[in-house]
Amino acid sequence: MFDEQEQVIRYKWDSWTGSGYRLRFDADDVAHNYHVEDCSNHVVVDDYGCADLDEALLVLNRFFSVDTPAERSRISRWLPQERLQ
């Protein structure tokens, strides 16, 4: 689920407890533009900095099964093209 206000995609998200995973893009962090955040009770308990989208999808795939081509296509709809590199 894409959250326009926070500019993140949420996975396995429970909105009542604020728990699940978030994928966000951080243009200011040049070494780790993508971040996979493991959240529990509205708190980020782990933050996996990733150099590119492929690495971020690999991290998500550790927690649950991700259809990488489908997810890449879905993400491309909300990220500008230059960020997908």
RODO-2510 file (C-alpha; in nm, 4 decimals, decimal comma):
residues 85
     n   res          X          Y          Z
     1     m     0,0000     0,0000     0,0000
     2     f     0,1425     0,3372    -0,1034
     3     d     0,1146     0,6194     0,1491
     4     e     0,1243     0,9462    -0,0454
     5     q     0,1604     1,1631     0,2619
     6     e     0,4680     0,9792     0,3939
     7     q     0,5951     0,8780     0,0474
     8     v     0,6435     0,5135     0,1463
     9     i     0,5133     0,1773     0,0328
    10     r     0,3901    -0,0397     0,3174
    11     y     0,4018    -0,4183     0,3219
    12     k     0,2331    -0,6612     0,5606
    13     w     0,1103    -0,3482     0,7375
    14     d    -0,1212    -0,3451     1,0382
    15     s    -0,2390     0,0151     1,0650
    16     w    -0,3852    -0,0325     1,4124
    17     t    -0,0495    -0,1339     1,5645
    18     g     0,1744     0,0507     1,3153
    19     s     0,3631    -0,2711     1,2477
    20     g     0,5018    -0,4132     0,9240
    21     y     0,7569    -0,3066     0,6641
    22     r     0,8031     0,0189     0,4756
    23     l     1,0044     0,0971     0,1650
    24     r     1,1061     0,4586     0,1262
    25     f     1,3357     0,6570    -0,1013
    26     d     1,5843     0,8995     0,0559
    27     a     1,7488     1,1317    -0,1977
    28     d     1,9744     1,2809     0,0720
    29     d     2,1399     0,9484     0,1593
    30     v     2,3533     0,8965    -0,1519
    31     a     2,5034     0,5642    -0,0385
    32     h     2,1667     0,4154     0,0620
    33     n     1,8866     0,5743    -0,1414
    34     y     1,6366     0,3043    -0,0508
    35     h     1,5444     0,2068     0,3026
    36     v     1,3498    -0,0969     0,4147
    37     e     1,2163    -0,0220     0,7608
    38     d     1,0902    -0,2898     0,9992
    39     c     0,8326    -0,1213     1,2218
    40     s     0,6691    -0,2364     1,5419
    41     n     0,4149    -0,0301     1,7354
    42     h     0,4830     0,2833     1,5267
    43     v     0,8598     0,2631     1,5890
    44     v     1,1287     0,1727     1,3336
    45     v     1,3126    -0,1162     1,4978
    46     d     1,5423    -0,1962     1,2024
    47     d     1,6454     0,0138     0,9026
    48     y     1,8148    -0,1596     0,6112
    49     g     1,9891     0,0958     0,3894
    50     c     2,0078    -0,0239     0,0295
    51     a     2,2118     0,1121    -0,2611
    52     d     1,9420     0,0449    -0,5202
    53     l     1,5914    -0,0845    -0,5693
    54     d     1,7081    -0,4382    -0,6500
    55     e     1,8869    -0,4614    -0,3159
    56     a     1,5788    -0,3265    -0,1347
    57     l     1,3600    -0,5888    -0,3003
    58     l     1,6080    -0,8603    -0,1954
    59     v     1,5823    -0,7392     0,1661
    60     l     1,2012    -0,7467     0,1510
    61     n     1,2210    -1,0951     0,0015
    62     r     1,3970    -1,2143     0,3184
    63     f     1,0861    -1,1360     0,5217
    64     f     0,8194    -1,2545     0,2765
    65     s     0,7856    -1,3624    -0,0847
    66     v     0,8073    -1,0733    -0,3322
    67     d     0,7321    -1,0972    -0,7044
    68     t     1,0304    -0,8793    -0,7991
    69     p     0,9301    -0,7892    -1,1600
    70     a     0,5731    -0,7067    -1,0575
    71     e     0,6877    -0,5048    -0,7573
    72     r     0,9456    -0,3136    -0,9653
    73     s     0,6671    -0,2233    -1,2108
    74     r     0,4359    -0,1134    -0,9292
    75     i     0,7077     0,0998    -0,7672
    76     s     0,7891     0,2658    -1,0992
    77     r     0,4428     0,4241    -1,0930
    78     w     0,5248     0,6406    -0,7904
    79     l     0,9003     0,6958    -0,8256
    80     p     1,0444     0,9257    -1,0916
    81     q     1,2433     0,7286    -1,3528
    82     e     1,5832     0,8623    -1,2459
    83     r     1,5303     0,7130    -0,8991
    84     l     1,4838     0,3621    -1,0388
    85     q     1,8436     0,3399    -1,1588
***
